[in-house]
Amino acid sequence: MPARTNEFQEMVALLTTVMREDDSMTVTPSAMLPDIVTGTLREVDICVETQVVGNKVVVGIECRDHKRPQTVAWVEETHTKHEALQVNFTILVSSSGFSEEAVLKAAHYGMRTVTPGEVTPGFVGTVVNNLDKITTKRAHFRVQAVKLKVRLGDGHEAWLDPFVDTPLTTQDGIDVADVAEVVKGMLTDNPKQREHLQTATDDDKFMIILTNGPTAKDGTPLYVSVGTKDGEELPPAAVIGMHISGPVTLDFIDVPLKHGDYNGTPFSSGSVPFEGMRISVVATEGDDGTVTWAGSTTKPGGGQEFFRPA
């Protein structure tokens, strides 16, 4: 079953990310956890994992954005579901609040009920509530050229200009991926490159990435065909480096904000569509007036990917 999310769930996930106590806590929207009875995967709106005195603790957060206060039925349903998922602690978040009976039953089960409130005249936020929008930056890197540095059979090194669909193989000739797939993986899974894009400015019009060559799962180099010489096929050469270059463009996206209170913490949140995605942001204010914020992008049918200011 594909992960599902909505704007309210995204906001709660972002609040959870901003308010987490340390970076060792992981926040996973639309997490799929195994049912200990049936073995099937069940979806939890937000799963928070952390360590307490060396033991793993799993917190399950379920969200509902309905017009009416949530009743005891949802509390009981979630309690039964989470018991089979080995969730240590459950938080129920309802945009419309809870019935009195639901609050009592949740407390009996040791579950926590939270209602993100709207701004009132006596609202304590001073900095966050003065924000009417947050401008987020999204950097695009368009790969324009890829070169492969290879070590030839005679030990010499050379640079090749591959096609995007040029296959890369193990030394035994087993296909692993083509050049386009390897480049995409390097850009997606490389924290340094993501950080570089997040800190890009208007002065960064072009980016060049010099990196080691891709490897197989066992750490050995991947190989590429280098053609023929004097009518004879040359042996595949090990790829020992890559040169990836292309232009960088920046988009600045204004996200209008509304204000509320999440379990005593003032916050502002907003969401806008952008190029088929949804961009969401949340800002919270600490007791000392310090503002912390984070954002996320969500593609239709896809997962929620977090980002923070550089």
C-alpha positions in Angstrom: 0.0 0.0 0.0 1.5 3.4 -0.9 2.2 5.9 1.8 -0.6 8.5 2.1 -0.4 12.0 3.6 -2.5 15.2 3.8 -1.8 18.8 4.7 -2.8 18.4 8.3 -0.6 15.3 8.8 2.3 17.1 7.0 1.9 20.0 9.5 2.0 17.7 12.5 5.0 15.8 11.1 6.8 19.1 10.6 5.9 20.2 14.1 7.2 16.9 15.5 10.5 17.4 13.5 11.0 20.9 14.7 10.2 20.1 18.4 12.2 16.9 18.6 14.7 17.0 21.4 17.8 15.9 19.4 18.8 14.7 16.0 19.0 11.1 17.2 15.2 11.0 17.0 13.8 10.0 13.6 10.4 11.2 12.3 8.8 9.1 9.6 5.5 10.2 8.0 3.1 7.4 6.8 5.3 4.7 8.4 4.5 1.1 7.7 4.9 -1.1 10.8 4.4 -4.9 11.0 1.4 -6.3 12.8 2.8 -8.8 15.4 -0.3 -11.0 14.9 -0.8 -11.1 11.2 2.6 -10.0 9.9 1.0 -7.5 7.5 2.2 -3.9 7.4 -0.1 -1.3 8.9 0.2 2.5 8.3 0.9 4.9 11.2 0.5 8.6 10.3 3.8 9.6 12.0 6.3 7.3 13.7 8.9 8.7 16.0 11.8 6.5 17.1 14.3 7.4 19.8 16.6 5.8 22.4 15.8 6.0 26.1 18.5 4.6 28.5 19.8 2.5 25.6 16.3 1.1 24.7 14.5 1.8 21.5 11.2 3.7 22.0 8.5 4.0 19.3 5.9 6.7 19.5 3.0 6.5 17.1 1.1 9.7 16.2 -2.3 9.5 14.5 -3.9 12.6 12.9 -7.5 13.5 12.0 -8.6 16.6 10.3 -12.4 16.4 10.7 -15.0 19.0 11.3 -16.4 17.4 14.4 -14.6 16.5 17.7 -13.3 12.9 17.7 -15.2 10.4 19.7 -14.2 7.4 21.9 -14.5 5.1 18.9 -11.3 6.5 17.3 -9.5 6.2 20.6 -10.5 2.6 21.0 -9.7 1.8 17.4 -6.2 3.3 17.6 -5.5 1.6 20.9 -6.3 -1.8 19.4 -4.3 -1.1 16.3 -1.2 0.2 18.2 -1.2 -2.7 20.6 -0.5 -5.0 17.7 2.2 -2.8 16.3 4.5 -2.7 19.4 4.1 1.1 19.7 5.3 2.2 23.1 3.4 5.5 23.3 0.5 6.9 21.3 -0.4 10.5 20.6 -3.7 11.4 19.0 -3.9 14.8 17.2 -7.3 16.1 16.1 -7.8 19.5 14.4 -11.4 19.7 15.9 -10.6 18.4 19.4 -12.1 15.5 21.3 -15.3 14.6 23.1 -15.0 14.4 26.9 -15.5 10.7 26.8 -12.7 10.3 24.3 -10.3 12.3 26.4 -11.1 10.1 29.5 -10.7 6.9 27.5 -7.4 8.0 26.0 -6.0 8.9 29.5 -7.1 5.5 30.7 -5.1 3.9 28.0 -2.1 6.2 28.6 -2.6 7.9 25.3 -2.1 11.6 24.8 -4.7 13.9 23.1 -3.5 17.1 21.3 -5.6 19.8 19.6 -3.6 22.4 17.6 -5.5 25.5 18.6 -6.1 28.7 16.6 -4.9 32.1 17.7 -6.8 33.8 20.5 -6.6 37.4 21.7 -4.5 36.3 24.6 -2.1 34.2 22.5 1.4 34.3 23.9 3.4 34.1 20.7 5.3 37.3 20.0 7.7 36.5 17.1 6.0 33.6 15.3 2.6 35.3 15.3 4.1 38.4 13.5 5.2 36.2 10.6 2.7 36.4 7.7 4.8 34.4 5.3 8.0 32.4 5.0 10.0 32.4 1.8 11.6 29.1 1.0 14.3 28.5 -1.5 14.4 25.5 -3.9 17.6 24.9 -5.9 17.6 22.9 -9.1 20.7 21.2 -10.5 20.4 20.2 -14.2 23.0 17.7 -15.2 24.5 18.9 -18.4 27.6 16.8 -18.8 29.0 13.6 -17.3 32.6 12.3 -17.8 34.0 9.0 -16.5 37.5 8.6 -15.4 38.7 5.1 -16.1 41.8 3.0 -15.6 42.6 1.1 -18.8 44.1 -2.4 -19.0 47.6 -1.0 -19.4 47.3 1.1 -16.2 46.9 4.4 -18.0 44.0 6.7 -16.9 41.6 8.5 -19.3 38.4 10.4 -19.4 35.4 9.1 -21.4 32.2 10.9 -22.5 29.4 8.2 -21.9 25.8 8.2 -23.1 23.1 8.4 -20.4 22.2 4.8 -21.1 25.8 3.5 -21.1 25.7 0.4 -18.9 28.1 0.0 -15.9 28.9 -3.6 -15.0 30.7 -5.7 -12.4 34.1 -7.0 -13.5 32.3 -10.2 -14.5 30.1 -8.3 -17.0 26.9 -8.3 -14.9 24.9 -5.1 -15.6 24.4 -3.0 -12.4 23.0 0.3 -13.7 23.3 2.8 -16.5 25.1 6.1 -16.2 21.9 8.1 -15.6 20.9 5.9 -12.7 24.3 6.2 -11.1 24.3 10.0 -11.4 20.7 10.2 -10.0 21.7 8.0 -7.0 24.8 10.1 -6.3 22.8 13.3 -6.3 20.0 11.9 -4.2 22.0 10.0 -1.6 24.9 12.3 -1.2 24.4 14.5 1.9 27.2 16.9 0.9 25.6 17.6 -2.5 22.2 18.2 -0.9 23.8 20.5 1.6 25.6 22.4 -1.2 22.3 22.9 -3.0 20.5 24.0 0.1 23.2 26.7 0.6 23.2 27.8 -3.0 22.9 31.6 -3.7 22.3 33.7 -6.8 26.0 33.6 -7.3 26.0 29.8 -7.8 25.1 29.6 -11.5 27.0 26.4 -12.2 28.0 23.4 -10.2 30.8 20.9 -10.8 31.0 17.6 -8.9 34.2 15.6 -8.8 33.7 12.3 -7.1 35.1 8.8 -6.9 33.7 6.2 -9.2 30.6 4.1 -8.4 31.1 0.7 -6.8 29.3 -2.5 -6.5 27.7 -3.7 -3.3 31.0 -5.4 -2.3 32.9 -2.2 -2.7 34.7 -3.2 -6.0 34.7 -0.7 -8.9 32.2 -0.8 -11.7 33.4 -1.2 -15.2 32.5 0.3 -18.6 33.1 -0.7 -22.2 35.8 1.4 -23.8 35.3 0.3 -27.4 37.7 -1.3 -29.9 41.3 -0.8 -31.0 42.6 -2.1 -34.3 39.3 -4.0 -34.8 39.5 -5.8 -31.5 37.3 -5.3 -28.4 39.2 -3.8 -25.6 38.6 -5.2 -22.1 36.2 -3.1 -19.9 37.9 -0.4 -17.8 37.3 0.3 -14.1 35.5 3.6 -13.4 37.7 5.4 -10.8 36.1 8.9 -10.9 33.2 11.0 -12.2 32.9 14.6 -13.3 29.3 15.9 -13.2 28.5 19.4 -14.2 25.5 21.6 -15.0 23.6 24.9 -14.3 21.9 25.7 -11.0 18.6 27.7 -10.9 16.9 29.0 -7.7 13.2 29.3 -7.0 12.0 31.4 -4.2 8.5 30.3 -3.0 6.3 32.4 -0.7 4.3 30.4 1.8 1.5 32.3 3.6 1.1 31.4 7.3 -1.6 30.9 9.8 -1.0 30.7 13.5 -1.9 28.3 16.3 -0.8 26.6 19.5 0.5 23.0 19.7 0.5 21.6 23.2 1.6 25.0 24.6 4.0 25.9 21.9 3.2 28.8 19.5 3.5 27.9 15.9 2.9 29.2 12.4 2.3 26.9 9.4 1.4 27.1 5.7 1.3 25.1 2.5 1.3 25.9 -1.2 1.3 23.9 -4.4 4.5 24.1 -6.6 5.2 22.3 -9.8 3.0 19.3 -9.0 4.3 19.1 -5.4 3.1 20.6 -2.1 5.6 22.8 -0.1 4.8 23.0 3.6 6.5 24.9 6.3 6.2 25.2 10.1 7.8 27.7 12.5 7.8 27.3 16.3 8.7 29.7 19.1 10.6 28.8 22.2 10.2 30.4 25.6 13.1 32.7 24.9 11.5 33.9 21.6 13.8 31.8 19.5 12.2 30.8 16.2 12.9 27.4 14.7 11.5 26.2 11.4 11.5 23.4 8.9 9.8 22.5 5.7 8.9 19.6 3.5 8.0 18.7 -0.1 5.4 16.1 -0.9 4.8 14.6 -4.3 1.4 13.1 -5.2 1.4 9.6 -4.0 4.9 10.0 -2.6 6.5 10.5 0.8 7.1 13.7 2.7 10.7 14.8 2.4 12.0 17.2 5.1 14.3 20.2 4.7 15.7 22.7 7.2 17.3 26.1 6.7 21.0 26.1 6.2 
